[in-house]
Amino acid sequence: MVQKITKSLSLIIIILSVFSCVCHQTKFGTRTEIYDKKDSLTSLERIKAIKNLDYSDFKAGKFDNGKTAVNYRFLKPSKIEQDKKYPLILVFHGSGAVGTNNTSQMGVLSKMWLLPEIREKYKAYVLSPQFPIRSSNYHLDETRNVKVSESNEHLDLVLKSIDSLITKENIDPNRIYVMGFSMGGATTSNAISKRPDLFSAAINVSGISQFDKMEELTKMPIWIVHGSLDTDNFPQSNFKFFDEMKIKGNVFLWEYKDKYHNNILSAELVDEIPKWLFKQTKN
């Protein structure tokens, strides 16, 4: 009997060990190397379906202070209860969507919130601005030997506009999230550096980091996603940010060892992003 119990416990330990190896870490301070040699057909089809979603529920608008203007699309929860507050998710686009047509910014990270299974379970406001020029530019930090990012007045306008948006809508000020891909990942880093008081969590996908306000970000939950084979935004900037923050901050990194720049967004990320974000709340 004892031998049977021992064998059963051993089997359970082995199974748990296997699952712990294949699960991607979301524990702060961890760097997970992920090998995803070939996206499954199901994953590719899901991303394609998201890209083809009708986004008419995202209503068009414009932030304008008389000197600077930024177009945006804004999605409200499908059903709003007046006595409840809902998270706000700010999504920044990549450089390929720069313009004024107020449509090009509607990529996977914005449209994913329209998926019925996500919209029903993770009720939120989603704001997707479109910048008329680059929202973030890069230069070399010679002391770190990596590129760093810096933003401009267009991001300032968006961040200031969010303050007034909070007062107009049923937005929970303790659950304001920001994320972006490529240049949008860099702008995510700029946004939390400019307004660490505003955001509850951030996801930087294939961006370039900002380093000059790191001490103000030690309590900010930050998730970095980058492909090792990325030659558009080399990953060393985000890797360096992680290395400097992993002990003192709340940051973790998913490094896709065999992904490039434009194939980093997967069905796996679409599934995991809402789960992780909605666990984060400002104290």
C-alpha positions in Angstrom: 0.0 0.0 0.0 2.8 2.4 1.0 4.6 1.6 -2.3 1.5 2.4 -4.3 1.0 5.7 -2.5 4.7 6.5 -3.1 4.4 5.7 -6.8 1.3 7.8 -7.1 2.9 10.8 -5.4 6.0 10.4 -7.6 3.8 10.4 -10.7 2.0 13.5 -9.5 5.3 15.3 -8.9 6.5 14.3 -12.4 3.3 15.6 -14.0 3.5 18.9 -12.0 7.2 19.3 -13.0 6.3 18.9 -16.7 3.6 21.5 -16.5 5.9 23.9 -14.6 8.4 23.6 -17.4 6.0 24.3 -20.2 4.0 27.0 -18.5 5.3 30.5 -19.3 6.3 32.4 -16.1 4.4 35.5 -15.1 6.2 35.8 -11.8 8.0 39.1 -11.4 11.7 38.9 -12.0 11.5 35.9 -14.3 12.7 35.7 -17.9 11.1 32.9 -19.8 12.6 31.6 -23.1 9.9 30.4 -25.4 10.4 28.2 -28.4 7.5 28.3 -30.7 9.0 27.0 -33.9 5.7 27.0 -35.8 2.5 28.7 -35.0 -0.4 26.3 -35.1 -2.9 26.6 -37.9 -5.5 27.4 -35.2 -3.4 30.3 -33.8 -2.8 31.8 -37.3 -6.5 31.5 -38.2 -7.5 33.2 -34.9 -5.1 36.1 -35.5 -6.5 36.4 -39.1 -10.0 36.4 -37.7 -9.2 39.2 -35.3 -7.7 41.3 -38.0 -10.9 40.9 -40.0 -13.3 41.9 -37.2 -15.7 44.8 -37.8 -14.7 47.6 -35.4 -17.7 49.8 -35.9 -18.3 49.6 -32.1 -15.1 51.6 -31.7 -16.5 55.2 -32.1 -14.4 57.8 -33.7 -13.2 60.9 -31.9 -10.5 63.5 -31.6 -8.4 65.0 -28.8 -7.5 68.6 -29.7 -6.0 71.4 -27.5 -5.8 74.0 -30.3 -2.1 73.3 -31.0 -2.0 69.5 -31.2 -4.6 67.0 -32.3 -4.8 63.2 -32.1 -7.6 61.1 -33.6 -8.9 58.1 -31.7 -11.3 55.2 -31.6 -13.1 54.4 -28.3 -14.9 51.2 -27.3 -17.3 51.1 -24.3 -18.3 48.0 -22.4 -21.2 46.2 -24.2 -23.3 46.8 -21.1 -22.6 49.5 -18.5 -24.1 49.4 -15.0 -24.1 52.9 -13.7 -23.1 51.9 -10.1 -20.0 50.1 -11.4 -16.5 51.2 -12.6 -14.7 49.5 -15.5 -11.1 49.3 -16.5 -9.6 51.5 -19.3 -7.2 49.9 -21.7 -5.0 52.3 -23.7 -3.6 50.7 -26.9 -0.7 52.2 -28.9 0.0 51.3 -32.5 3.2 50.7 -34.4 4.8 53.1 -36.9 3.0 51.5 -39.9 -0.3 53.0 -38.6 0.9 56.6 -38.3 -1.6 58.9 -40.1 -4.9 60.7 -39.7 -7.4 58.3 -41.3 -8.5 57.0 -37.8 -8.6 53.4 -39.0 -5.0 52.2 -39.5 -4.4 51.9 -35.8 -7.0 49.2 -35.4 -4.7 46.2 -35.2 -4.8 43.0 -33.2 -4.1 44.5 -29.8 -7.2 46.8 -30.3 -9.5 44.5 -32.1 -8.9 41.5 -29.7 -11.2 43.3 -27.2 -14.1 42.8 -29.6 -13.9 39.0 -29.4 -17.2 37.9 -27.8 -15.4 35.6 -25.3 -13.2 38.5 -24.2 -15.7 41.3 -24.3 -18.2 39.4 -22.2 -15.7 38.2 -19.6 -13.4 41.3 -19.4 -15.7 44.3 -19.6 -13.6 47.4 -20.3 -13.2 50.7 -22.1 -10.6 50.5 -24.8 -8.9 53.7 -26.3 -6.9 53.4 -29.5 -5.4 56.7 -30.5 -3.8 57.3 -33.9 -0.7 59.5 -33.9 -0.2 61.8 -37.0 3.5 61.5 -36.6 5.8 59.0 -34.8 4.7 58.9 -31.1 8.2 57.7 -30.1 11.7 58.2 -31.5 14.9 56.4 -30.6 18.5 57.3 -29.9 21.5 55.5 -28.6 22.2 55.5 -24.9 26.0 55.4 -25.0 26.3 54.3 -21.4 24.1 51.3 -21.9 24.9 50.8 -25.6 21.3 50.2 -26.4 18.6 52.4 -28.1 16.2 54.3 -25.8 12.9 55.9 -26.6 11.5 59.4 -26.1 8.0 60.7 -26.9 6.5 64.1 -27.9 3.6 66.4 -27.3 1.1 64.1 -29.0 1.5 61.6 -26.2 1.2 64.4 -23.7 -2.2 65.3 -25.2 -3.5 61.8 -25.0 -2.4 61.3 -21.4 -3.9 64.7 -20.3 -7.1 63.8 -22.2 -7.4 60.5 -20.2 -7.8 62.6 -17.0 -10.9 64.2 -18.4 -12.2 61.0 -19.8 -12.1 59.4 -16.4 -14.5 62.0 -15.1 -16.9 61.6 -18.0 -17.1 57.8 -18.1 -17.5 55.0 -15.6 -13.7 54.3 -15.6 -12.0 52.9 -12.5 -8.9 55.0 -11.9 -7.3 52.1 -10.1 -7.5 49.9 -13.3 -6.0 51.9 -16.2 -3.8 49.7 -18.4 -1.5 50.5 -21.3 0.0 48.3 -24.0 1.4 48.6 -27.5 3.3 46.9 -30.2 6.6 48.0 -31.8 6.6 51.8 -31.7 3.5 51.4 -29.6 5.6 49.3 -27.1 8.1 52.1 -26.9 5.2 54.6 -26.4 4.0 52.4 -23.6 7.3 52.7 -21.9 7.2 56.5 -22.5 3.6 56.7 -21.1 4.4 55.0 -17.8 7.5 57.0 -17.4 5.6 60.3 -17.9 2.6 59.2 -15.8 3.5 56.4 -13.4 0.6 57.7 -11.2 -1.9 57.0 -13.9 -1.4 53.4 -14.9 -1.9 50.1 -13.0 0.0 47.9 -15.4 1.8 47.9 -18.8 2.6 45.5 -21.6 5.5 46.4 -24.0 5.5 44.2 -27.0 8.6 44.5 -29.2 9.2 48.1 -28.3 12.2 50.2 -27.2 12.4 51.1 -23.5 12.8 54.4 -21.7 15.3 54.4 -18.8 15.4 57.8 -17.1 12.4 57.3 -14.8 13.0 53.7 -13.7 13.0 54.5 -9.9 9.4 55.7 -10.3 8.3 52.5 -11.9 9.5 50.0 -9.3 5.9 49.3 -8.2 4.4 49.2 -11.7 3.6 45.7 -13.0 5.3 45.5 -16.4 5.2 42.6 -18.9 7.8 42.7 -21.7 7.4 40.5 -24.8 10.1 40.4 -27.5 11.4 38.1 -30.2 15.1 37.2 -30.2 15.2 37.4 -34.0 13.7 40.9 -34.2 15.7 43.1 -36.5 13.2 46.0 -36.7 13.5 46.8 -33.0 16.5 44.9 -31.7 15.5 43.3 -28.3 18.6 44.4 -26.4 16.9 47.6 -25.2 14.0 45.7 -23.6 16.3 43.0 -22.3 18.5 45.7 -20.7 15.4 47.3 -19.1 14.4 43.9 -17.7 17.9 43.2 -16.3 18.0 46.6 -14.5 14.5 46.3 -13.1 14.2 42.6 -12.3 15.4 42.9 -8.7 13.9 46.2 -7.7 10.7 46.2 -9.8 7.7 44.2 -10.8 8.8 43.2 -14.3 8.9 39.9 -16.2 10.0 39.0 -19.7 8.8 36.5 -22.3 11.6 36.0 -24.9 10.4 34.2 -28.0 13.6 32.6 -29.2 12.5 32.0 -32.8 10.2 34.9 -33.5 10.8 38.0 -35.6 9.1 41.4 -35.3 6.0 40.9 -37.3 5.0 37.4 -36.1 5.2 38.1 -32.4 1.4 38.5 -31.9 -0.1 35.1 -31.3 -3.4 33.6 -30.1 -1.5 32.7 -26.9 -0.9 36.4 -26.2 -4.5 37.3 -27.0 -5.6 34.7 -24.4 -3.1 35.7 -21.7 -3.2 39.5 -21.9 -6.7 40.0 -20.5 -6.1 37.4 -17.8 -3.0 39.1 -16.6 -4.1 42.7 -16.9 -7.3 42.2 -15.0 -5.4 40.9 -12.0 -3.5 44.1 -11.7 -4.9 46.9 -9.5 -3.3 50.0 -8.0 -3.1 49.8 -4.2 
